[in-house]
Amino acid sequence: MRRRRSRGFTLLEMLVVLVIIGLIAGLVGPRLFTKVDTSKVQAAQAQIKLLKGALETMRLDIGVFPTTEQGLKLLNTAPDDPALRAKWKGPYLDGDVPLDPWGNPYQYRFPAADGRSYYLWSLGADGKPGGEGIDADIGTLPAAGQ
């Protein structure tokens, strides 16, 4: 009776498969990373809307927006002023004030110029003012020089 030997893959066959996998990853990978970047921009826009809603709700309760110094933390922490503390019905967020999708804090400034109540924005992927594409600032931004 003849015994059959099982045969494995040769080194050449394994290298060909690895090259094919590398080519596929090279073609598909950049497209996936582009989708991740655009989804982070969309997440930042959604979080800014959520924060704006919380700020508006708090303003309806206490009658004012937080100052720049108080910042967004006033959404979860009662104000020091006893008159405002009595009106404050927070916290206005379920958890802590979120960081933007790139791990940076949202920027907030009150009062704002140009007829707006406040500015609320993310510095984008680079964490620096300005930029283009995914590095661009997102939200209600102060004009340059303000």
Backbone torsions as a table, in degrees:
resi	resn	phi	psi	omega
1	MET	NA	133.2	-178.1
2	ARG	-88.0	135.6	-179.7
3	ARG	-97.0	129.5	179.7
4	ARG	-90.0	134.8	176.2
5	ARG	-96.3	131.8	176.2
6	SER	-77.7	140.6	-175.4
7	ARG	-112.1	133.6	178.8
8	GLY	-92.5	-173.5	178.4
9	PHE	-81.7	146.4	176.4
10	THR	-83.3	164.4	178.6
11	LEU	-60.7	-39.0	179.7
12	LEU	-63.0	-43.0	178.5
13	GLU	-62.9	-41.2	179.0
14	MET	-64.1	-40.9	179.3
15	LEU	-65.0	-40.2	178.3
16	VAL	-61.8	-43.7	179.1
17	VAL	-63.8	-42.4	178.9
18	LEU	-63.9	-38.7	177.5
19	VAL	-64.3	-42.8	179.2
20	ILE	-62.9	-44.2	178.3
21	ILE	-62.4	-41.1	177.8
22	GLY	-62.3	-41.5	178.1
23	LEU	-64.3	-43.3	178.9
24	ILE	-63.3	-44.8	178.9
25	ALA	-62.8	-36.9	178.7
26	GLY	-66.8	-30.6	179.6
27	LEU	-84.7	-40.2	-174.1
28	VAL	-87.0	-35.5	-175.2
29	GLY	-53.3	-52.4	-179.4
30	PRO	-59.7	-34.4	178.3
31	ARG	-67.0	-38.4	178.4
32	LEU	-66.8	-40.8	-179.9
33	PHE	-66.9	-32.3	175.8
34	THR	-63.7	-41.0	178.4
35	LYS	-64.7	-38.5	179.0
36	VAL	-63.9	-43.6	-179.8
37	ASP	-62.8	-45.4	-179.7
38	THR	-68.1	-32.0	178.0
39	SER	-69.1	-31.8	176.3
40	LYS	-67.7	-38.4	176.6
41	VAL	-62.8	-44.2	178.9
42	GLN	-65.2	-37.2	177.3
43	ALA	-64.7	-40.9	177.8
44	ALA	-62.6	-42.2	178.9
45	GLN	-62.8	-40.3	179.1
46	ALA	-67.1	-41.6	179.0
47	GLN	-65.7	-37.6	178.1
48	ILE	-63.2	-41.5	176.6
49	LYS	-61.9	-41.4	178.3
50	LEU	-62.1	-45.6	-180.0
51	LEU	-65.7	-38.3	177.1
52	LYS	-62.5	-42.6	178.0
53	GLY	-62.0	-41.6	178.6
54	ALA	-66.0	-40.8	177.8
55	LEU	-62.7	-42.6	179.7
56	GLU	-65.2	-41.6	178.4
57	THR	-62.8	-43.9	178.8
58	MET	-63.8	-40.5	178.6
59	ARG	-62.5	-37.4	177.1
60	LEU	-62.4	-35.2	-179.5
61	ASP	-76.2	-50.4	-172.4
62	ILE	-99.8	-11.4	175.2
63	GLY	90.2	-7.3	179.7
64	VAL	-143.2	158.5	171.0
65	PHE	-84.2	156.4	176.2
66	PRO	-65.8	150.7	175.8
67	THR	-73.4	170.4	177.2
68	THR	-59.6	-39.3	-179.1
69	GLU	-66.4	-41.3	178.3
70	GLN	-68.2	-40.2	176.6
71	GLY	60.7	-160.9	-176.4
72	LEU	-72.9	-14.4	-179.9
73	LYS	-64.2	-20.1	177.7
74	LEU	-65.6	-16.1	176.7
75	LEU	-68.4	-24.5	-178.7
76	ASN	-117.9	-13.2	-177.0
77	THR	-123.0	128.9	-178.6
78	ALA	-62.3	146.6	179.9
79	PRO	-67.3	157.4	178.4
80	ASP	-73.7	-32.7	-179.1
81	ASP	-63.9	121.3	-177.3
82	PRO	-59.7	-34.6	179.5
83	ALA	-66.5	-41.3	178.2
84	LEU	-73.8	-36.0	-179.3
85	ARG	-60.5	-36.3	-179.7
86	ALA	-66.3	-29.9	-179.0
87	LYS	-89.6	-20.6	-174.4
88	TRP	-67.3	126.9	-177.7
89	LYS	-119.2	28.7	-176.0
90	GLY	-79.7	-174.5	7.5
91	PRO	-74.0	151.9	-176.2
92	TYR	-98.7	-0.7	174.8
93	LEU	-126.3	150.4	179.0
94	ASP	-67.2	-35.0	-179.7
95	GLY	-129.5	-158.7	176.0
96	ASP	-67.0	162.4	174.4
97	VAL	-62.2	123.6	-175.6
98	PRO	-71.5	154.9	167.7
99	LEU	-83.6	159.8	177.0
100	ASP	-69.0	168.1	-175.8
101	PRO	-58.9	-14.2	179.2
102	TRP	-99.8	6.6	175.9
103	GLY	86.2	14.6	179.7
104	ASN	-106.3	151.5	177.3
105	PRO	-71.1	148.9	173.8
106	TYR	-70.9	146.8	180.0
107	GLN	-93.8	138.6	-179.2
108	TYR	-138.7	136.7	176.6
109	ARG	-143.0	129.9	176.1
110	PHE	-140.2	135.9	0.3
111	PRO	-80.4	163.6	179.2
112	ALA	-106.3	161.3	175.3
113	ALA	-95.4	-169.7	175.1
114	ASP	51.0	35.2	173.3
115	GLY	79.5	2.1	179.2
116	ARG	-93.6	157.4	179.3
117	SER	-76.4	-41.9	-175.4
118	TYR	-158.1	167.1	172.1
119	TYR	-111.8	139.1	177.6
120	LEU	-144.0	119.0	-174.6
121	TRP	-154.3	161.5	172.0
122	SER	-107.8	145.6	179.8
123	LEU	-81.7	2.9	177.8
124	GLY	80.8	-170.4	-173.2
125	ALA	-64.1	-32.8	-176.9
126	ASP	-84.1	-11.7	179.1
127	GLY	70.7	16.6	-178.6
128	LYS	-125.7	151.2	177.8
129	PRO	-59.8	145.6	179.2
130	GLY	81.0	-157.1	179.6
131	GLY	104.7	170.9	-179.7
132	GLU	-131.2	159.6	179.2
133	GLY	62.7	-131.2	-179.2
134	ILE	-73.3	-13.7	176.9
135	ASP	-84.5	-8.2	-177.4
136	ALA	-69.1	148.3	175.7
137	ASP	-69.5	147.8	-175.2
138	ILE	-126.6	134.1	174.5
139	GLY	122.2	-155.9	177.3
140	THR	-90.5	106.7	-170.0
141	LEU	-105.8	144.8	170.8
142	PRO	-70.4	149.8	176.5
143	ALA	-65.5	156.9	-179.8
144	ALA	-56.1	133.3	178.3
145	GLY	89.5	0.8	180.0
146	GLN	-100.1	NA	NA
